[in-house]
Amino acid sequence: MVILCTLLANGVAFAQTAPSVPNHPWDNATSAPQMKAPPRPAPAVTMDPAKVYTLAELIDIAERNNPDTRVAWQNARARAADVGIAQSTLYPTLAAAVLAETSRFGVLFGPYFVRQTVDSYAPTFLVDYSIFDLQRSQEIAITRANLLAANFQFNDTHRRIIFQVMDAYYRLLDSKGQQEAAEANFKNAQTVREAAEARLDNGLATKPDVLEARSAEARADYDLQAAVGNTEIAHGDVATAIGISPTTPFQVVSIHDLKLPDTIAQTVESSIDTALAQRPDLLERVSQLRATNAEVSSAKRAYAPKLAFKGAAGMASAYGQQYPTPNIGVYSGTFNPWDAELNLTWTLFDGLNREKRVARAEADRKQAEASLEATRDQIENQVWTAYSTARTALREQKAAAALLESATESYNAALESYNYGVRSQIDVVSAQKTLADARTADVTARTQLLTGLAALSFQTGDLLYGKVP
């Protein structure tokens, strides 16, 4: 009784109930058992804080760490098992059984009922084989098409993960580039402020000039701290994309160390053709259409007859006894029973079940056809948009590089002229701001070009094969 009361008390204590009032959060600490998420599993790769990781290395880590790849992989393995299950129907089924029975009943013997007891023991082999069934081949075709679709889905998962890592990686490089540009701008602002203070000491500048230079330096320091924070956030985004904790330290290269292409090798027409030939999500739609075609054929073949064989053979031992009789009989013996059946079945009417199955299969096929066409149109538009974006980013990058070169020369000339007293403080500060904007534009343009090329490769499916335009 004490144990029962304890269990009932615990059950009441841990029972889940709805919140008692609408104006306060539910107190889960006292109303339910303590619950927490399981700990993060150990990553497949341990990051080296001193190592500078390339994009290819981070992608490899992501493909091994990201749980989405394991989900898609297990789905493909399950579809492969479905193919084996469907193919097993082509073979006979052989089973071993042991039948044991005991029975007692009364047998009329003359004017008496004689009690008779019979015990039997029979090990038997059972055979079941479908000789003729037109639906089996289509069921196998359906599972094969579903396996092909699962394999393409697995590839598409890798394609998306690769682009996710590339996008986060380039955003990190952009943040680092912006931080480097902010550091250079801050040093330039310090140089201008020092020059202004030196000219003030020599009586060649005014106090407002120095205050303006100090204000520009403070603004540059503010921009630098914001850039540092953005870099930390982008670092966490990359860590999440590759499946590790955001607190894990690692290093990446500078965006200025990456070689930028001068042109896009493929035309937009060839890019679209490439996407239609290798995009895994489109090929998955094609596989799904094949599966629906097989389903239609399977539904129609349900009208055909089926021929099956069943058989059993073994050895039986029996023991019988009768009591009471004028002469008590006890008998035993062994014999070899067997049974063979050949069944031809042909369903003539099933309440329009087969007709409705054919109609449903036809509707699924038309839906798959429409889905395929919609995906094809969507892919063509995605490639066109990505190609236009990448081509625009290429032109912007070249313009930004020219702007940075011009702004650098203008700033150096303005600072030199200011030190000689030829240019004013306003001219130097203006040239410094123009140079800062040019540095930011150059880093942004580089990032947009790399991201645009990655997006184009993502839309064409080339990322699966390590190709970037």
N, C-alpha and C positions, 0 to 999 in steps of 0.2 A: 504493500500500500504506500509506503514511504517513497519507493522508487517511482511508482505511478504518479504520485502527486508532484514529484520533482520534474518528471518529464512533461506533465501537463503545464506546470508553472513555466518551464523553459519554452514550451510551445507558445504560451500566451505572450511571454516576454519578447520572443523573436518573430511573432506573427506580423506580417506586413499589413498595414492599414492605410487608408487614404488620409491626406492631411486633415487635421481637425478643424482648421480655420482657413479662410481664403486669403487673409491679409498678412500671413507670415510664412516664411519658407518651412518646408517639412524638416523636422528634426530627425535626420536619419541616424545620428549618433546614438540616440536612445531608443529609437523605434525599430531598428533593424540591425542585424549583425554587421560588424565592421567589414567593409568590402574595399578592395583596392585592386588596381590593375596588376597583372603579373609583371615581373621585371623584364626589361628589354633583353632579348637574347644576345649572346656574344656575337659581334660582327664577324663575317667570314675573313676579313682582312684587318690587321692592326695597323693603324695609321702611324707613320713616322713623322714627328713634328719637324725634323730637320730636312726632310725630303721635299723637293719641289715637284709636285705631281703634274703630269700632263693631262690633257683632256681625255686621251685614250685610257689612261690608267684609272681615272675617276669613273669613266663609263664601265670599265671592267668590274670595278668594285661595286657599282650600283647594280649591275646585272646579277651579281652573286648575293647581294644583301637585300635587294628590294623584294618584299613578299609577293608583289603582284606577279613576278615571273614564276614563283613556285605555285601560285594559284592556277595560272594558265597551264603550267606544265602538268600538274595533277589532273586538270580537266582533259588534256590531250591523252594522258595515260588511261583515264577512264574510258574515253571514246575508243581507244585501241582495244581495251578489254571487251567493249561492245561488239567489235568486229569478230573477235574470237568466239564470243557467245553465239553470234548469228551463224558463224561458219560451223559450229559444233552440231547444228541441226542436220548437216549433210551426212553425219555418221550415225550408225545405230547406237542405241543405248543398251548396255549390258549391266545387269544388276544381279547380285547374289542375295538370296533370301533363305532363311531357315524358318519353316512353318512347323510349329508344335501345337498339338491339339489334344485335349482330353474331353470325353463326353460320356454321359451316362443316361440311359433311357430304358424304358420297358418294352420288351418284344413279346407279342402274343405267341405262346407256344402251347398248343392244345388248349386246355381249359384254364391255363395260367398265363400271367404276365411274368416273363423272366427278365430280371435285371441284367442289363448288358453294359459293360464298361469297355470303351475303346480308347487306347492311347496311340497317337501317331507322331512321327518325327520325320520331316522331309526337307533336306537341303535341296535348293532349287536354283537354277539360273534362268533369269528372265531377259528376253530380247524384245526390243521395241524399235522398229525401223520404218521411217516414212519413205516409201519407195518413190512416190510421185506427188510433188507439191510445188506448183508453179510459184508460190509466194516466197519460197525460201530464198531464191536467188535475188529477189528484189529487196528482201529484208537485209541481206548481206550488202547490197548496193547502197542502201540507206545508211547503214553503219559506216561504210567506207567513206561516203560523202561527208558524214558528220565528223569522222576522224580528220579528214582533210580540212574541214572548216575549223576544227579545234587547233590543228597545226598552224593554220594561217592566223588564227587569233593569238596563238602563242608568239608568232613572229611580230604581230602588230603590237603586242604588249612590250616586246623588246624595243620596237621602233619608238614607241611613245616614251619609254623610260630613257632611251638614249637622247631624245630631243629635250626631255625635261632636265637632264643633267647638263646638256649643252647650253640651254637657255639660262639656267642658274649660274653656270660657269662663266658665261659671257657677261652676265649682270655683275658677278663678282669682279671680273676684270675691269668692267666699266667703273665700278665703285673704287677699285684700287687706282685706276687711271685718274679718276676725278680727285682722289686724295693726293696723288702725286702732283697733279696740276695745282691743287690748292696749296700744297707745300711750296711749290715754285712761286706761286702768286704771293704767298706770305713773305718769302725771301725778297722778292722784288719790292714789296711794300716796305719791308725793313730798310732796303737799300735807299729807297726814295725818302723815307723818313730820316735816315742818317744824313743823307745829302742835304735835306732841308735844314736840319739842325746845324750842320757844319756851315751852311751859308748864313744862317741866322747869327752864329757866333762871329762870323766875319763881317756882319752888317750888310750882307747881300740879299737877305730874305726877310720877310716880315713874320710876325707871330702867327697871323692867320694861315700863312703857308705851312708852317710847322704843324699847327693844329689840324689842318686838312690832311697832311701826310700821316699824322698819327691816327686820324679817323679811318683813313684807308687801310692802315695796318690792322686796326682793330676789326674792321670788316673782313679782311682777309683771314684773320685768325678765327673769326666766327665761321666763315665758310669752311675752313680747314677742319674744325671740330665736327661740323655737320657731316663732312665727307668721311671722317673717321667712323662716326656712328653708322653711316650707310654701309661702309665696308664690313663692319661687324654683323650687320643684319644679313647682308648678302652672303657672308661666310656661313651663317646658320642655314640659309636656304640651300646652299650647295651640300652641306652636311646632311640635311634632311633628304635631299634628292638621292644621295648615294647610300642612305640607310644607316647613318651613324648619328651619334649624339651631337647637337650643335655646339657643345662645349669641347669637342675634340679638336685639338690644334692641328693644322696642316697648312702647307704653303702651295701657292700656284704661281705661274709665271706672270710677268708684266704684259699688259696688252701691247706695249710698244715692241715686245720681242717677237710678236707673231707676224708672219709674213702675210701681207694682204694681196689678193689677186688683182690683176689689172682689168680683166674682162670675165664675163660669164661664158663658159665654153659652149654650152648648149643653147639652141634657140628655144623659144617658148613652145613651138610646135613639137619639137623633139622631146622636151620636158614632159609635155602632156602625154605623148605616146609612151614614154618610159613609165610614167605613173600608172597608166591604164594597163601596162604589161606586168607590173611587179608590186603594186600596192597590195599589201596583205589583206586589208579590210575589203577591197573590191574582190579579190580572189576568194575570200571567205563567203561573200555574197554569191559568187558563182558556184561554190560548193554547196551552199544551202539550196540553190536552185536545182542542182543535180539531185539532192536528197528529195526534194518535193516531186521531181519527175519520177523517181523510183517509187515514191509513195503512191502516186497516181497509178502506176503500173501494178503495184502490189494490190491496190484496192480493186482494180479490174480483174486481176487473176483470181480473186476470191470466188468468182463465178465458176471456176473449173473444178472438176472432181479431184479427190485426193485418195491415194492408195497407200495403205499402211500394212505392215506385217507385225504380228505379235506372236510370241511363242514362249514356252516354258518347258524345261526338262530338268529331271533330277532323280533322286533316289528316295524312296519312302520306306519307312519301317513302321509296322503297326503291331499292337498287342491288344488282344480282346479277351474278355472273361464274361461268362454267364453264370448267374447264381440266383436262386437255386434251381437246379434241374435234376432229373433222375440221374444223369451223369454229368457232373460239373465239367464244363468245357473251358479249356484255356488254350488260346490259339495265338500264334505270332507268325509274321512273315515279312519278307522284303520284296519290293517290286520297283519298277522304273516307270513312273508316270511321265507323260509328255503331252503338250498341247500346242497346236499351231493354228493361227488365225490369219486370214487375208481379208482385210476390210476395205471396201470401196465405198466411199461416202460422197454424196453429191447433194448439197443443200439446194432445194428447189424454191423454198420461200422462207424468208427470215424477217418478215415485217418491214421490208424496204431498208433493212440495216445496211446492206452492201451498197445500195443506191446512194444512201446518205454519206457513206464513207467515201465513195467516189466523188461526190459533190464537194465534200470538205477538202479532199486532196486536191481537186482542181482549183478551188479557191485559194488554198495555200500556195499552189504553184504560181497562180497569177499575182498573188501578193509578193512572192519572192522575185518574180520578174520585174514588178514595179519598183521594189526596193533596190534591185540591181541597177535599174535605169536611173533612179534618184541618186544612188551613190556615185555612178559614173558622172552624172552632171555636176555633182558637188565636187568631185575630185578635179574635174577640168577647171572649175571656177577657183578652187583652192590653189591649184598650180599657177593659174594665170595671175592671181593676186600676189602670191609669193614671188613669182618671177618679176612682176612690176615693182614690188617693194624692194627686192634685191638690186634691180637695175637702178632704181632711184637712189638707194643707199650707196651704190658704187659711185655715182656722179657726185653725191653730196660729200663723200669721203675725199675725193680728189679736190673739190672746192675747199673743204675744210683744211686740207693740208696746205693748199696755196695761201689761205687766209692766215694760218699760223705762221708760215714763213714770212709773210708780209708784215704781220703784227709784231713779230719778234724784231725784225729790222727797224721798224718804226719806233718801238720802245727803246731799243739801244741807241738810236740816233737822238731821240728826244732826251734821254737821260744824259747823254754826252753833251748835248747842246745846253741842257740846263746847268750842268756843272761849269760850263764856260760862260754862263749868264746870257745865252742867246735865246733860250726858250723859257717860258714861264712855268710856275708850279702847276697851273691848270693843265698845260700841255702834257706834262709828264704824267700826272694822275690819269688824264684821259687815255694816254697811250698805254699806261699800265692796265687800265680797265679793259681796253680793247684786246690786249694780249691775254688777259685772264679769260675773257669770253672766247677768244680763239682757241686757247688750250682746252677749255671745256667742250667747245664744238668739235675739236679734233678727236678727243676721246669718245664723245658721243657718236660721231660719224663712224669711227672705227668699230665701235660696238654694234651699231646698227647694221653695218655691212656684214660683220661676222654672223650676227643673229639672223639677218635676212638670208644669207647663203645657207645657214643651217636649216632655216624654215623651208627653203626651197628643196633642199635635200630630204627633209622630212616629208614634204608633200609628194615628192616623186618616189619615195621609198628607197632612195639611195643610201640612207643612213644605215640600213641593215647590212650593206656591203662596204661600209667604211668610205663612202664617196661623198665629198662635199664639192659643189661647183666652184 
